[in-house]
Amino acid sequence: MRRYIAVFVVICAFMMLFLSAAYSEDRSVTVKGKKGTDTSASVNARYHALIIGSNNYKHLPKLKTAIADAKAVEEILRTKYGFKTKLLIDATRADILGNINKMRKKLGSNDNLLIYYAGHGEFDKNVEKAYWLPVDAQRDDPTNWIIADDITSNIKRISSRHILLVSDSCYSGTLTRAAVIDLKSAEKDEYIKKMAERPSRTLMASGGNEPVADGGGSGHSVFASAFLKALKETEKNVFTAEELFHGRGSVKEMVAGKSDQVPEYNTIKNSGHEGGDFVFQTAKASVSGAGGYTAPLAPIEIKEPSGKDFKIDDLEKEAKEIEKNKAAWNSKLQKMKQAYGKVKTFEKGTSPADRKSSAWQRFLDTFSQDNPYSQEDDTMRQEAEERVSYWNSQQQIAMAPRPDPSVSPLGKGGIKGGVFKDPLTNIEFVFVKGGCYGSSYTVHEVCVDDFYIGKYEVTQGQWKAVMGNNPSSFSSCGDNCPVEQVSWNDIQDFINKLNQKNNPPSPPFSKGGLKDSPLTKGAGGLYRLPTEAEWEYAARSGGKSEKYAGTSNESELEDYAWYDKNSGSKTHPVGTKQPNGLGIYDMSGNVWEWVNDWYDKNYYSNSPKNNPKGPNSSGLRVLRGGSWDFGARLLATSGRLWDEPSKRSDSYGFRLAFPAK
């Protein structure tokens, strides 16, 4: 059986509940340029196709015919029907969604778009959601799966008049039209005209919620074979997708007659469909108007011919000047590359931070002009600006006062009960008085000692000050936005460097204190990630019965959290929503936060009552708090997520902690 994988994953019932909630939230999309556009139909419109075929899956069973299907569909659409085509072979999630987004930017209201997908698919009965599985999808990890909602939302944003989605995998919808079209010639012309005038968003699927075959079609899948045959053998020059699917010798008739699968032709709900249909026309029809319908001709304006002579002398002169200009800019680019290499070499030396910053700034001042024939200069300038910022921050760190290793910042007259600010990065920490609590996942009562936890999620600016780079996908959000695209392992590097920069090499505590704590063994310093127990205790304002961090009322959640309902599909500066009862911000939403613990769903059934530190190992680390792209249920203080410690995501971030000993 083909293009359907039964994913057998043992997941706790609680996780399944909030996963269903994550994808049941309504995500509204504002589409510009569709309403009010010119609706004077013309069959002779521009046609585009994005064709996707994947056989060589990295983590799933390989397929045999998907690539052959995609190549054959691309060829017939390009040669017989005049489509401008884009073929993706063994495509990743980023390849597929990235190219759909390019289509959104490229196509106008008079364009038509066909998207063809051949590959593995999955239908999750628990949440009633369908998925495409790109070539980098994993059996038990939906991170790289493409949910049907993503496809629907993306095509809704495309302003093309007609969009047809052809999916040779599991992708179901509600059948809204099933009548076989068999009209007389005059009636058909009017029908085609009406279908071309009205915007359409439709889906042709190889099957409903059932497996579909990987073969059975002479080197193609059953569905692809029928689809290709219908396109090749039709005697019509102009016809609708509905006729192709339902008519005599149709796709549905051929597929259902050869296999157990039943294909479907649906309108796509909530996608901008307005009653039209995708109109196919052969290349011959698009040139000659064959097939019974041609767009009305514009009136001919009669004018006397002008008496101007043809000359291109000026163009030849301009062309020579352009070539001369290109050569000058290319010479400048080569000099820029040489200077760039010199500064990189100088940076590796032992010169102080202010000299390295000056070297990069001199580079920027010398090569400030934008090269109109290259983007390489932009890339070098961008890195130079980042290095100036980094070396300036290192200079500030070098000049910052070091904490006295003989005096604990938490001792008598110190900060216990208040806020502590790291002297090098200005990361602020809130004191949390220890106590006990219970939750749906801890099973029994859990107690934690006094500790400090970050008032805010660690920001991009703070990460750059320590690491000298910014891995964030939302880097344009600014230095005060949470750093993301960081793995648990990346964070350990950050913590080690921060602890080393803070000097002394060991925590400023007496013997038996933090230095000997198993939570910080090997870290060589004060800071670490909070334990899962500490994180939830702090999120619930000190162990209170709060559903979210700061409130138990979902109607008030927008005042406390950035999530899929209000985030605009991006992160936001930290501390811009209301804090919880301890004065801590964004513990629900904005980004998921890595914690110190390994994941084990049964650990808290028999964990220690006092200061549980999680299981010894499991291969997965825990994240808490929900993020900008998840629904309300996932933002609950008892909600959990887990992933491999090497994994990065634009919704993964963190905050720091340290014990008050």
C-alpha positions as CSV (number, residue, x, y, z in Angstrom):
1,M,0.0,0.0,0.0
2,R,1.2,3.5,-0.9
3,R,1.4,7.0,0.4
4,Y,-0.2,6.3,3.8
5,I,1.8,5.5,6.9
6,A,0.2,4.2,10.1
7,V,2.2,6.0,12.7
8,F,2.4,3.9,15.9
9,V,3.6,6.2,18.6
10,V,3.1,5.6,22.3
11,I,2.1,9.0,23.6
12,C,0.4,9.8,26.9
13,A,-3.3,10.6,26.8
14,F,-2.7,14.0,28.2
15,M,-0.3,14.9,25.3
16,M,-2.9,13.7,22.7
17,L,-5.4,16.0,24.3
18,F,-3.4,19.2,23.9
19,L,-2.1,18.1,20.5
20,S,-5.6,18.0,19.2
21,A,-6.2,21.4,20.7
22,A,-3.1,22.8,19.0
23,Y,-4.5,22.2,15.6
24,S,-8.2,22.9,16.3
25,E,-7.7,26.6,16.9
26,D,-9.0,28.9,14.0
27,R,-6.2,30.7,12.3
28,S,-7.7,33.6,10.3
29,V,-5.8,34.9,7.2
30,T,-6.4,38.2,5.6
31,V,-6.1,38.0,1.8
32,K,-5.5,41.1,-0.1
33,G,-6.1,41.6,-3.8
34,K,-8.9,39.1,-4.4
35,K,-12.0,41.2,-3.8
36,G,-12.5,43.9,-6.3
37,T,-10.1,42.5,-8.9
38,D,-11.0,42.4,-12.6
39,T,-13.3,39.4,-13.2
40,S,-13.6,39.7,-16.9
41,A,-12.9,36.0,-17.8
42,S,-10.5,34.9,-20.4
43,V,-9.6,31.3,-21.0
44,N,-6.4,32.6,-22.5
45,A,-4.9,33.3,-19.1
46,R,-1.4,32.4,-17.8
47,Y,-1.1,28.9,-16.3
48,H,1.5,27.8,-13.7
49,A,2.1,24.4,-12.0
50,L,4.1,23.3,-9.0
51,I,4.7,19.5,-9.2
52,I,6.1,17.5,-6.3
53,G,7.2,13.9,-6.3
54,S,9.1,12.1,-3.5
55,N,10.4,8.5,-3.5
56,N,13.6,8.6,-1.4
57,Y,12.4,9.2,2.1
58,K,15.1,9.5,4.7
59,H,13.2,8.0,7.7
60,L,10.1,6.3,6.0
61,P,9.6,3.5,3.6
62,K,10.7,4.5,0.1
63,L,8.2,4.7,-2.7
64,K,8.6,3.4,-6.3
65,T,6.4,5.6,-8.6
66,A,6.0,9.1,-7.1
67,I,8.9,10.7,-9.0
68,A,7.8,9.1,-12.3
69,D,4.3,10.3,-11.7
70,A,5.4,13.9,-11.1
71,K,7.7,14.0,-14.1
72,A,5.0,12.7,-16.4
73,V,2.5,15.2,-15.1
74,E,5.0,18.0,-15.5
75,E,5.7,17.0,-19.1
76,I,2.1,16.9,-20.3
77,L,1.1,20.1,-18.5
78,R,4.1,21.9,-20.1
79,T,3.9,20.4,-23.6
80,K,0.2,19.9,-24.3
81,Y,-1.4,22.6,-22.1
82,G,1.3,25.3,-22.1
83,F,1.8,25.5,-18.3
84,K,4.9,27.2,-16.9
85,T,6.1,24.4,-14.5
86,K,8.3,24.0,-11.4
87,L,9.3,20.4,-10.6
88,L,10.3,19.4,-7.0
89,I,11.9,16.0,-6.6
90,D,12.3,14.5,-3.1
91,A,11.2,17.8,-1.5
92,T,11.5,18.8,2.1
93,R,8.9,20.8,4.1
94,A,10.9,23.9,3.5
95,D,11.1,23.2,-0.3
96,I,7.3,22.8,-0.6
97,L,6.1,25.6,1.6
98,G,8.9,27.9,0.3
99,N,7.9,27.4,-3.3
100,I,4.2,27.9,-2.6
101,N,5.1,31.1,-0.9
102,K,7.1,32.1,-4.0
103,M,4.0,31.5,-6.1
104,R,2.0,33.7,-3.8
105,K,4.4,36.6,-4.4
106,K,4.6,35.9,-8.1
107,L,1.1,35.3,-9.4
108,G,-1.6,37.8,-10.1
109,S,-5.4,37.7,-10.2
110,N,-5.6,36.5,-13.8
111,D,-3.2,33.6,-13.3
112,N,-4.2,29.9,-12.7
113,L,-2.2,27.6,-10.5
114,L,-2.1,23.8,-10.3
115,I,-0.3,22.1,-7.4
116,Y,0.4,18.3,-7.8
117,Y,1.7,16.2,-4.9
118,A,2.8,12.6,-5.1
119,G,4.2,11.1,-1.9
120,H,3.4,9.7,1.5
121,G,0.4,11.0,3.4
122,E,-1.1,10.5,6.8
123,F,-4.6,11.0,8.3
124,D,-4.8,11.3,12.1
125,K,-8.2,10.1,13.2
126,N,-7.7,11.5,16.7
127,V,-7.6,15.1,15.5
128,E,-9.3,14.5,12.1
129,K,-6.4,16.2,10.3
130,A,-4.6,15.1,7.1
131,Y,-0.9,15.6,6.4
132,W,1.5,15.5,3.5
133,L,4.8,13.9,4.6
134,P,7.8,15.5,2.9
135,V,11.0,13.6,2.3
136,D,12.5,14.7,5.6
137,A,9.4,13.6,7.7
138,Q,9.9,11.2,10.6
139,R,7.5,8.4,11.6
140,D,7.0,9.5,15.2
141,D,7.8,13.2,14.9
142,P,5.3,15.5,13.2
143,T,7.7,18.5,13.2
144,N,8.3,18.3,9.5
145,W,4.8,17.1,8.5
146,I,2.7,19.5,6.4
147,I,-0.8,19.7,7.9
148,A,-3.7,20.3,5.5
149,D,-4.5,23.5,7.3
150,D,-1.0,24.8,6.2
151,I,-1.8,24.1,2.5
152,T,-5.3,25.7,2.8
153,S,-4.0,28.8,4.5
154,N,-1.2,29.2,2.0
155,I,-3.5,28.9,-1.1
156,K,-6.0,31.3,0.5
157,R,-3.3,33.9,0.4
158,I,-2.6,33.5,-3.3
159,S,-4.5,36.0,-5.4
160,S,-4.8,33.7,-8.5
161,R,-8.3,33.3,-9.9
162,H,-8.2,29.5,-10.1
163,I,-6.2,27.1,-7.9
164,L,-6.4,23.3,-8.3
165,L,-4.8,21.0,-5.8
166,V,-4.2,17.5,-7.0
167,S,-3.0,15.2,-4.2
168,D,-2.0,11.6,-4.8
169,S,-2.0,10.8,-1.0
170,C,-4.5,10.9,1.8
171,Y,-6.1,14.3,1.8
172,S,-9.9,14.4,2.2
173,G,-12.6,17.1,2.1
174,T,-16.4,17.3,1.7
175,L,-17.6,16.5,-1.8
176,T,-19.8,19.4,-2.9
177,R,-20.2,18.7,-6.6
178,A,-20.8,15.3,-8.1
179,A,-22.9,15.8,-11.2
180,V,-21.4,14.6,-14.5
181,I,-21.1,17.5,-16.9
182,D,-22.4,16.6,-20.4
183,L,-23.7,19.9,-22.0
184,K,-24.6,20.8,-25.5
185,S,-22.2,23.0,-27.4
186,A,-23.9,26.3,-26.8
187,E,-24.6,25.5,-23.2
188,K,-21.0,24.4,-22.6
189,D,-19.6,27.7,-23.9
190,E,-21.7,29.6,-21.4
191,Y,-20.8,27.1,-18.6
192,I,-17.0,27.4,-19.3
193,K,-17.3,31.2,-19.4
194,K,-19.0,31.3,-16.0
195,M,-16.5,28.8,-14.5
196,A,-13.6,31.0,-15.8
197,E,-15.1,34.2,-14.4
198,R,-15.6,33.0,-10.8
199,P,-12.6,32.4,-8.5
200,S,-12.2,28.7,-7.5
201,R,-10.2,26.7,-5.0
202,T,-10.7,23.0,-5.5
203,L,-9.0,19.7,-4.6
204,M,-8.7,16.5,-6.6
205,A,-7.6,13.7,-4.3
206,S,-6.6,10.1,-5.1
207,G,-8.6,8.8,-2.2
208,G,-10.5,9.7,0.9
209,N,-9.4,8.6,4.3
210,E,-7.9,5.3,3.0
211,P,-4.5,4.0,1.8
212,V,-3.9,4.5,-1.9
213,A,-1.8,2.3,-4.2
214,D,1.9,2.9,-5.1
215,G,1.6,1.0,-8.4
216,G,-1.0,-0.7,-10.6
217,G,-0.7,1.9,-13.5
218,S,2.1,0.6,-15.7
219,G,4.9,2.4,-13.9
220,H,2.6,4.9,-12.2
221,S,0.2,4.9,-9.4
222,V,-3.5,4.0,-10.2
223,F,-4.5,7.6,-9.8
224,A,-1.6,9.1,-11.7
225,S,-2.2,6.7,-14.6
226,A,-5.8,7.8,-14.8
227,F,-5.0,11.5,-14.4
228,L,-2.4,11.3,-17.2
229,K,-4.6,9.3,-19.5
230,A,-7.6,11.7,-19.0
231,L,-5.3,14.6,-19.9
232,K,-3.8,12.9,-22.9
233,E,-6.9,11.3,-24.5
234,T,-9.6,14.0,-24.0
235,E,-10.9,15.2,-27.4
236,K,-11.9,18.6,-25.8
237,N,-9.6,21.6,-26.2
238,V,-11.3,23.5,-23.3
239,F,-12.8,21.8,-20.3
240,T,-13.1,22.1,-16.5
241,A,-11.4,20.1,-13.8
242,E,-14.8,18.8,-12.8
243,E,-15.4,17.4,-16.3
244,L,-11.9,15.8,-16.2
245,F,-12.9,14.1,-12.9
246,H,-16.5,13.2,-13.4
247,G,-17.1,13.0,-17.2
248,R,-17.1,10.0,-19.5
249,G,-13.7,8.2,-19.4
250,S,-13.0,10.3,-16.3
251,V,-10.4,10.1,-13.6
252,K,-12.9,8.8,-11.1
253,E,-14.3,6.1,-13.4
254,M,-10.8,4.8,-14.2
255,V,-9.5,4.8,-10.6
256,A,-12.6,3.3,-9.0
257,G,-12.8,0.7,-11.7
258,K,-9.2,-0.6,-11.1
259,S,-8.8,-0.4,-7.3
260,D,-10.5,-0.2,-3.9
261,Q,-9.7,3.5,-3.5
262,V,-12.4,6.1,-4.4
263,P,-11.0,9.4,-5.5
264,E,-12.7,12.7,-4.6
265,Y,-13.2,16.1,-6.2
266,N,-13.9,18.8,-3.5
267,T,-14.1,22.5,-3.1
268,I,-11.6,23.6,-0.4
269,K,-13.4,25.1,2.6
270,N,-12.5,28.6,3.9
271,S,-10.0,29.1,1.0
272,G,-11.7,31.8,-1.1
273,H,-13.8,29.5,-3.4
274,E,-16.6,31.5,-5.1
275,G,-18.3,28.9,-7.3
276,G,-15.9,28.8,-10.3
277,D,-13.8,25.9,-11.6
278,F,-10.3,25.4,-12.9
279,V,-10.5,25.5,-16.8
280,F,-8.0,23.4,-18.7
281,Q,-7.1,24.4,-22.3
282,T,-4.7,22.9,-24.7
283,A,-1.9,25.0,-26.1
284,K,-3.7,25.0,-29.4
285,A,-6.9,26.3,-27.8
286,S,-5.0,29.1,-26.0
287,V,-3.6,30.3,-29.4
288,S,-6.5,29.8,-31.7
289,G,-9.5,29.9,-29.4
290,A,-10.4,26.3,-30.3
291,G,-13.0,24.6,-28.3
292,G,-15.9,26.9,-28.6
293,Y,-15.0,29.9,-26.4
294,T,-12.6,32.8,-27.0
295,A,-12.3,36.0,-25.1
296,P,-13.8,39.0,-26.9
297,L,-11.5,40.9,-29.2
298,A,-10.5,44.5,-28.4
299,P,-11.5,47.2,-30.9
300,I,-8.8,48.1,-33.4
301,E,-7.7,51.7,-33.4
302,I,-6.8,53.1,-36.8
303,K,-3.8,55.4,-37.0
304,E,-1.4,56.6,-39.7
305,P,2.1,55.1,-39.3
306,S,4.8,57.3,-37.8
307,G,7.7,58.6,-39.9
308,K,10.4,57.8,-37.4
309,D,13.5,55.9,-38.5
310,F,14.8,52.9,-36.7
311,K,18.0,53.5,-34.7
312,I,19.9,51.6,-32.0
313,D,23.1,53.6,-31.9
314,D,22.2,54.9,-28.5
315,L,21.4,51.4,-27.1
316,E,24.7,50.1,-28.4
317,K,26.5,53.0,-26.6
318,E,24.5,52.4,-23.4
319,A,25.4,48.7,-23.6
320,K,29.1,49.5,-23.8
321,E,28.8,51.8,-20.8
322,I,26.9,49.2,-18.8
323,E,29.7,46.6,-19.5
324,K,32.3,49.2,-18.5
325,N,30.3,49.9,-15.3
326,K,30.0,46.2,-14.5
327,A,33.7,45.7,-14.9
328,A,34.4,48.6,-12.5
329,W,32.0,47.3,-9.9
330,N,33.4,43.8,-10.2
331,S,36.9,45.2,-9.6
332,K,35.6,46.9,-6.5
333,L,34.0,43.7,-5.3
334,Q,37.3,41.8,-5.6
335,K,39.0,44.5,-3.5
336,M,36.2,44.2,-1.0
337,K,36.7,40.4,-0.7
338,Q,40.4,40.9,-0.2
339,A,39.8,43.4,2.6
340,Y,37.2,41.1,4.1
341,G,39.7,38.3,4.3
342,K,42.3,40.6,5.9
343,V,39.9,41.6,8.7
344,K,38.9,38.0,9.3
345,T,42.6,37.1,9.8
346,F,43.1,40.2,12.0
347,E,40.1,39.1,14.1
348,K,41.7,35.8,14.9
349,G,44.7,37.4,16.5
350,T,45.3,38.6,20.0
351,S,44.3,42.3,19.5
352,P,41.9,43.7,22.1
353,A,38.1,43.8,21.3
354,D,38.1,47.6,20.6
355,R,40.7,47.2,17.8
356,K,38.8,44.3,16.2
357,S,35.6,46.4,16.3
358,S,37.5,49.3,14.7
359,A,38.8,47.0,11.9
360,W,35.3,45.9,11.0
361,Q,34.0,49.5,11.2
362,R,36.8,50.6,8.8
363,F,35.8,47.9,6.4
364,L,32.2,49.2,6.5
365,D,33.2,52.8,6.0
366,T,35.4,51.9,3.0
367,F,32.9,49.7,1.2
368,S,29.6,51.4,2.1
369,Q,28.3,51.7,-1.5
370,D,25.8,49.1,-2.7
371,N,27.0,47.1,-5.7
372,P,24.0,47.0,-8.1
373,Y,25.3,43.8,-9.8
374,S,25.9,41.6,-6.8
375,Q,24.5,40.6,-3.4
376,E,27.9,39.4,-2.0
377,D,28.7,42.9,-0.8
378,D,25.4,43.0,1.2
379,T,26.3,39.7,2.9
380,M,29.8,40.9,3.8
381,R,28.5,44.2,5.2
382,Q,25.8,42.4,7.2
383,E,28.4,40.2,8.9
384,A,30.7,43.2,9.5
385,E,27.9,45.0,11.3
386,E,27.3,41.9,13.5
387,R,31.0,41.7,14.3
388,V,31.1,45.3,15.2
389,S,28.2,44.8,17.6
390,Y,29.8,41.7,19.0
391,W,33.2,43.2,19.7
392,N,31.6,46.3,21.2
393,S,29.7,44.0,23.6
394,Q,32.9,42.2,24.4
395,Q,34.6,45.5,25.2
396,Q,31.8,46.4,27.6
397,I,32.1,43.0,29.3
398,A,35.8,43.4,29.7
399,M,35.2,46.8,31.4
400,A,32.3,45.6,33.6
401,P,33.0,45.1,37.3
402,R,33.5,41.5,38.3
403,P,31.6,40.1,41.3
404,D,33.6,39.6,44.5
405,P,34.2,35.9,44.8
406,S,34.4,36.2,48.6
407,V,30.9,37.6,48.9
408,S,27.7,35.7,47.9
409,P,25.2,37.8,46.1
410,L,22.5,36.0,48.1
411,G,23.9,36.5,51.6
412,K,22.9,38.8,54.4
413,G,21.9,42.2,53.1
414,G,22.0,40.8,49.5
415,I,19.1,40.2,47.1
416,K,17.2,37.3,48.5
417,G,13.5,38.1,48.0
418,G,14.2,40.7,45.3
419,V,15.6,40.8,41.8
420,F,19.2,39.9,40.8
421,K,20.7,41.3,37.6
422,D,23.7,39.6,35.9
423,P,26.4,42.2,35.7
424,L,27.6,41.2,32.2
425,T,24.4,40.6,30.3
426,N,21.8,42.4,32.4
427,I,19.7,39.2,32.5
428,E,17.3,39.8,35.5
429,F,16.3,37.0,37.9
430,V,13.3,36.9,40.3
431,F,13.5,35.2,43.7
432,V,11.0,32.3,44.1
433,K,10.3,31.2,47.6
434,G,10.2,27.4,47.7
435,G,7.1,25.3,48.5
436,C,5.0,22.3,47.4
437,Y,2.4,21.8,44.7
438,G,0.7,19.1,42.6
439,S,-0.4,18.9,39.0
440,S,-2.0,16.5,36.5
441,Y,1.4,15.3,35.3
442,T,3.3,15.2,38.7
443,V,0.7,12.8,40.1
444,H,1.8,13.3,43.7
445,E,2.9,16.4,45.6
446,V,6.3,17.9,44.6
447,C,8.4,20.3,46.7
448,V,11.2,22.7,45.5
449,D,13.7,24.8,47.5
450,D,14.2,28.5,47.1
451,F,15.6,29.5,43.7
452,Y,16.0,32.3,41.2
453,I,14.5,32.2,37.7
454,G,14.8,34.6,34.7
455,K,12.3,37.4,34.8
456,Y,12.2,37.2,31.0
457,E,13.1,34.7,28.3
458,V,16.7,35.1,27.2
459,T,16.8,37.7,24.4
460,Q,18.5,37.9,21.1
461,G,20.7,40.7,22.3
462,Q,21.8,38.8,25.4
463,W,22.6,35.7,23.3
464,K,24.7,37.9,20.9
465,A,26.6,39.4,23.8
466,V,27.8,36.0,24.9
467,M,27.9,34.0,21.6
468,G,28.7,36.6,19.0
469,N,25.9,35.4,16.6
470,N,22.1,35.4,16.3
471,P,20.6,32.1,15.2
472,S,17.0,33.5,15.4
473,S,14.5,33.1,12.5
474,F,12.8,36.3,13.7
475,S,16.0,38.4,13.9
476,S,14.2,41.4,12.5
477,C,12.1,41.5,15.7
478,G,15.1,43.0,17.4
479,D,17.5,42.5,20.4
480,N,14.6,42.5,22.9
481,C,12.8,39.6,21.4
482,P,13.4,36.0,22.6
483,V,16.2,34.1,21.0
484,E,14.9,31.0,19.2
485,Q,16.3,28.4,16.8
486,V,18.4,27.2,19.7
487,S,18.7,23.5,20.8
488,W,19.1,22.2,24.3
489,N,22.8,21.5,23.4
490,D,23.3,25.1,22.1
491,I,22.0,26.5,25.4
492,Q,24.6,24.4,27.3
493,D,27.3,26.2,25.3
494,F,25.7,29.5,26.1
495,I,25.6,28.7,29.8
496,N,29.2,27.5,30.0
497,K,30.4,30.7,28.2
498,L,28.3,32.9,30.4
499,N,29.6,31.2,33.6
500,Q,33.2,31.5,32.4
501,K,32.9,35.2,31.5
502,N,31.4,35.9,35.0
503,N,34.6,34.6,36.8
504,P,35.2,33.2,39.4
505,P,35.4,29.8,37.9
506,S,33.3,28.3,40.7
507,P,30.1,29.7,42.3
508,P,30.6,32.3,45.1
509,F,29.1,30.0,47.7
510,S,30.4,28.1,50.7
511,K,31.3,24.5,50.7
512,G,28.3,22.2,50.2
513,G,26.5,24.9,48.2
514,L,25.8,25.1,44.5
515,K,29.4,24.0,43.7
516,D,28.5,20.4,44.8
517,S,25.0,20.4,43.3
518,P,24.5,17.6,40.8
519,L,22.4,20.0,38.7
520,T,25.4,22.2,38.0
521,K,28.1,19.6,38.0
522,G,30.4,20.3,35.1
523,A,28.8,23.7,34.3
524,G,31.6,25.5,36.2
525,G,29.4,28.4,37.3
526,L,26.2,29.9,38.7
527,Y,23.6,29.6,35.9
528,R,21.7,26.6,34.5
529,L,18.3,25.7,33.1
530,P,15.5,25.4,35.6
531,T,14.3,21.9,36.5
532,E,10.8,21.0,35.2
533,A,9.5,21.1,38.7
534,E,10.9,24.5,39.3
535,W,9.6,25.8,36.1
536,E,6.0,24.8,36.7
537,Y,6.1,26.0,40.3
538,A,7.3,29.5,39.1
539,A,4.8,29.5,36.2
540,R,1.9,28.9,38.6
541,S,2.9,32.0,40.6
542,G,4.5,29.8,43.4
543,G,2.5,26.6,43.0
544,K,-1.0,28.1,42.8
545,S,-3.8,26.4,40.9
546,E,-3.4,28.6,37.8
547,K,-4.3,27.1,34.4
548,Y,-2.0,29.6,32.7
549,A,0.9,31.7,33.9
550,G,-1.0,34.6,35.5
551,T,-4.6,33.6,35.1
552,S,-7.0,30.6,35.0
553,N,-9.5,32.3,32.7
554,E,-9.0,31.6,29.0
555,S,-10.8,34.8,28.1
556,E,-8.0,36.8,29.7
557,L,-5.2,34.8,28.1
558,E,-4.5,37.4,25.4
559,D,-3.5,39.8,28.2
560,Y,-0.8,37.4,29.4
561,A,0.5,35.5,26.4
562,W,1.5,35.7,22.7
563,Y,0.0,32.6,21.0
564,D,-1.6,31.7,17.7
565,K,-4.7,33.8,18.3
566,N,-2.9,37.1,18.7
567,S,0.8,36.7,17.7
568,G,0.5,37.3,13.9
569,S,2.6,34.2,13.3
570,K,5.8,35.7,15.0
571,T,7.5,36.3,18.3
572,H,7.3,39.6,20.2
573,P,9.6,41.6,22.5
574,V,9.7,40.0,26.0
575,G,7.7,41.6,28.8
576,T,5.1,43.2,26.6
577,K,2.2,41.2,28.2
578,Q,1.2,41.1,31.8
579,P,3.4,39.1,34.3
580,N,2.2,36.3,36.6
581,G,1.8,36.6,40.3
582,L,5.6,36.5,40.9
583,G,6.3,39.2,38.3
584,I,7.6,36.8,35.7
585,Y,6.8,37.4,32.0
586,D,5.9,35.1,29.1
587,M,5.9,31.8,30.9
588,S,2.8,31.0,28.8
589,G,3.4,31.7,25.1
590,N,6.0,33.6,22.9
591,V,8.5,30.6,22.8
592,W,8.6,27.1,24.2
593,E,11.2,27.0,27.0
594,W,13.7,24.2,27.3
595,V,14.2,22.9,30.9
596,N,16.9,20.8,32.4
597,D,15.1,17.4,32.6
598,W,15.1,14.4,30.4
599,Y,11.6,13.3,29.4
600,D,9.9,10.2,30.8
601,K,6.1,10.2,31.0
602,N,6.1,7.8,34.0
603,Y,8.9,9.5,36.0
604,Y,6.5,11.5,38.3
605,S,4.6,8.4,39.2
606,N,7.4,7.5,41.6
607,S,9.7,10.5,41.6
608,P,11.2,11.9,44.8
609,K,9.0,14.4,46.5
610,N,11.7,17.0,47.2
611,N,13.5,18.7,44.3
612,P,13.0,16.0,41.6
613,K,15.5,16.4,38.8
614,G,14.0,14.2,36.2
615,P,15.1,10.8,34.9
616,N,18.8,10.0,34.3
617,S,18.4,9.7,30.5
618,S,15.8,9.1,27.8
619,G,17.1,10.7,24.6
620,L,14.5,13.5,24.8
621,R,14.5,16.8,26.7
622,V,11.4,18.6,28.0
623,L,10.0,22.0,26.9
624,R,7.3,24.0,28.7
625,G,4.9,26.9,28.2
626,G,3.7,26.9,24.6
627,S,4.6,29.4,21.9
628,W,3.5,31.9,19.3
629,D,2.2,29.3,16.9
630,F,0.3,27.0,19.3
631,G,-3.3,27.1,20.7
632,A,-4.5,28.0,24.2
633,R,-4.5,24.4,25.6
634,L,-0.8,24.1,24.9
635,L,-0.1,27.2,27.0
636,A,-1.3,25.6,30.2
637,T,1.1,25.5,33.1
638,S,0.8,21.7,33.1
639,G,1.3,21.3,29.4
640,R,4.5,19.5,28.2
641,L,6.5,19.0,25.0
642,W,9.6,17.0,24.3
643,D,12.2,16.8,21.6
644,E,15.8,15.6,20.9
645,P,18.3,17.9,22.6
646,S,19.9,18.7,19.2
647,K,16.7,19.9,17.6
648,R,16.1,23.6,16.8
649,S,12.9,25.4,16.0
650,D,11.7,29.0,15.6
651,S,9.4,28.4,18.5
652,Y,12.1,27.0,20.9
653,G,13.8,29.3,23.4
654,F,14.7,29.3,27.2
655,R,15.1,31.2,30.4
656,L,17.8,30.7,33.1
657,A,17.7,29.8,36.8
658,F,20.0,29.3,39.8
659,P,19.4,28.0,43.3
660,A,19.2,30.4,46.3
661,K,21.8,28.7,48.5
